[in-house]
């Protein structure tokens, strides 16, 4: 059963700042997470948070198996800031999950 994909509202803004070609790759990768939420090469960060690498960009997302939902929390270039404040990212994912 495929997972439902949800984006935190910040992700749309983050995607708009990325060049079109990379945007397409990132969006395709996000969609593929619905079928395989933990693809080869994904890295478990903390609690439900994982990250997957797409070129020089990273997608940080939460996998909630009980609800069969994936919440994309952050998309950006890899940097020290990417992995700072993981608790805040997890909180964003949980709030997005509970929205409905």
Residue, then its C-alpha position, 0 to 999 in steps of 0.5 A: x500500500x503506497x504511503x500518502x505524501x504531505x509537504x510542510x508549507x515551508x517546503x514549497x518555498x524552499x523548492x521555488x529557490x532551486x533551479x528547475x532541473x533539480x526541482x524535477x529530480x527532487x519532486x520525482x524522488x519525493x514521489x518515489x518515497x510513497x512506494x519505498x519510504x526507506x530507499x537504498x542510500x537513505x539515512x536515518x537521522x532521529x526518531x521518525x526522521x530520515x534523509x535522502x540525497x539527491x545530488x547536492x540537495x537533501x530531502x529531510x522527511x518523517x516516515x509515520x508507518x502507523x498512519x502510512x504517511x510521509x511528511x517532507x520537512x525540509x529540502x535544501x543544499x547540504x550544509x551544517x544548517x541542514x541537520x541543525x534543530x532536528x527536533x524542530x523538523x520533527x515537530x513540523x512533521x508531527x504538526x503536519x501529520x495532525x493537521x487533517 
